[in-house]
Amino acid sequence: MRTRSATPGEGATVDRSPRWRRVLPTAAVIGAAALTGSAGAPFLGQRAATAMGPGLGPATVTGAPAPDRERPHSDRYTDKGDGTWMGAWGVAGDPGWHGTRHRDGAESKKRTDKKEKYTTVPCDSDALIAAITAANAAGGGRLSLAEKCRYTLTINLDGNGLPEILAPIKIRGNGATIVRAANAEAFRIVTVGIGGDLELRDLRIKGGQSEGDGGGIFVEAGGRLRLDHVTMADNISTGDDGDGGGIANEGQSTIVHSTITQNISANDGGGVHNDGNGSVTIKKSVIAKNQAGDTGGGVENDGAAIKIAYSVVHGNNAVDDGGGVYTCAGVTTISRTVVSDNHAGDTSGGVGHEVGVSGHMTDVTIRRNTAGTTGGGIAVEGDGSTVTVADSKIVENNAVAGAGGGVWIEDDDSGNEVTIRRTTISRNQATSAGATGGGIYNGTNTTMALNNTRVIDNLANTAPGGIDNRGTITVAGKVVIVGNRPTNCAGSPNPVPTCAG
């Protein structure tokens, strides 16, 4: 948990076609009352309950091609309770992912399963606990759950509902659900310990509640986790150290073809939190409608590295910074992903970066995100960070009570380096009293390079509406800055090359 004050832009006022159709696994809805009332409020407090903004209701995500390409790049996130992702990436997508028969999907897994021997687990939670215990003792094992069974956990096993994973264990879910009983005492579903290697497939993990990190799953340093066609829903991490409502990772985690939704953290990383020397890879997945009591509503990186590709980060909320994705340490790489309709109570509605981190975004659509103060789409706080945006769209984002509707770089002493190339920044706004830089606010001592980029049709309350440059901006290639209101760059303390009006 960290405490900080928002630093808005100078002059701003702060009130403090389709070839396939892929449907991911679904989970139950916890409902508005559970998010902001009886389930959410005790752990997030009144500030969280009141600060959680839009993004909890049904929504549609629509991607768009990068400005220099004519390929299809569309998807939509259709709310059917917990998140269903349907759409068409076309040639922008992974060439190995076409319909239900893709290289790393269910068909290839079925072929692999035929060669592997699995132990069948009856539809009984005690039988599941016994099977995992036996697999640990045997140095590993493969378990096949009863089809569509609901394994309800009632006993707290040292903070978990299942035995700690201490060996390589594969669990084939067959559409089953593992859930903590509603009247049971608080415990997470499972911990992956040192030497543990847990693979879950075709399964739902629900209702975990931990006093600490990882409401659903906690991966210790030295542990490994892989989720394939898994839904993590309705899990809660509480307490001062309550990071990672769905998953808290300090080891190595891979999430593919999965949905992380409706999870709540009292602190950071409502859906997924990465810490220490941990690394997380998220691919072809949905991170939606998660909530953080501090930062990183959808995903937070406090560890070594997070990679997100071919995914949707939608409708997540953070009380403080980083409604969609937030980086406090290490390197975060996002590619061919839609980040939309996320909300932060302070800065960085879509994607945020703190001090001294690296962020790389390629072929990303950052759309309709909202920040309570500055940086509706992207924000870089503090100093010493390197951020690159390429072949992307930053559109229709809103800084409610500060500068930088599309992109906001904080005023600082040491300087940040930001590069934006082949990207469109359009229809963003910063309209509170005195707010500038509807498209971009470039803070003091920051070096920004614009290359073949368009900054068009953005709106600010006070000039300039396109780019407010307090640092240094260089341009290369065809840079178009037009149609911004009240001006494109006029009124900026420092010049913006090639910008008129």
Number of C-alpha atoms within 10 A of each C-alpha: 12 8 7 8 8 19 21 27 28 16 13 23 18 21 11 11 12 13 10 15 14 15 15 21 20 24 25 16 15 18 16 13 11 14 22 20 14 11 17 23 19 14 22 25 14 13 12 24 18 13 19 24 21 16 20 22 12 13 17 16 23 15 26 22 20 24 17 13 12 9 14 18 25 21 23 17 24 17 17 14 16 26 28 21 26 18 21 21 25 19 11 17 18 15 11 11 17 17 13 13 12 14 14 13 17 17 13 12 13 11 10 10 13 9 8 9 11 16 14 16 21 16 17 15 21 16 14 22 17 14 20 25 17 13 21 19 12 11 12 20 19 19 21 19 25 19 16 15 18 17 22 20 24 19 18 17 15 11 20 24 29 26 21 21 25 22 23 21 21 20 21 23 23 16 19 21 23 22 24 28 17 12 7 14 14 24 29 33 29 23 27 26 20 17 15 25 22 24 18 20 24 23 28 26 25 27 26 31 32 28 20 24 31 36 37 33 27 30 28 22 19 16 25 26 25 19 21 23 24 27 29 30 32 31 34 37 36 25 15 15 16 29 39 41 43 38 31 31 32 25 25 21 24 17 22 22 26 28 31 31 34 34 37 39 41 33 32 39 41 44 40 31 34 30 24 17 16 26 25 26 16 22 22 22 26 29 29 35 31 37 41 37 32 28 36 41 45 42 34 33 30 26 23 17 22 25 17 23 23 22 25 28 29 33 34 38 40 38 30 32 38 41 46 42 33 32 29 21 23 20 22 27 17 24 21 27 27 31 32 34 30 37 38 38 28 33 38 42 44 42 33 29 31 20 16 19 23 21 23 16 22 21 25 27 30 30 30 25 35 36 34 27 34 38 45 45 42 30 29 32 26 20 22 19 21 20 22 17 23 21 23 28 26 29 27 24 35 35 35 27 28 39 43 45 45 42 30 31 35 28 24 17 13 12 21 28 19 20 17 22 21 23 26 25 29 26 24 34 36 34 24 20 17 19 33 36 39 43 43 29 33 30 27 19 19 25 20 22 17 23 19 19 25 22 26 24 22 32 31 30 21 22 23 29 36 39 33 30 26 23 22 18 19 14 18 13 11 13 20 17 25 18 18 27 24 20 23 29 27 19 18 21 12 16 19 21 14 13 16 13 15
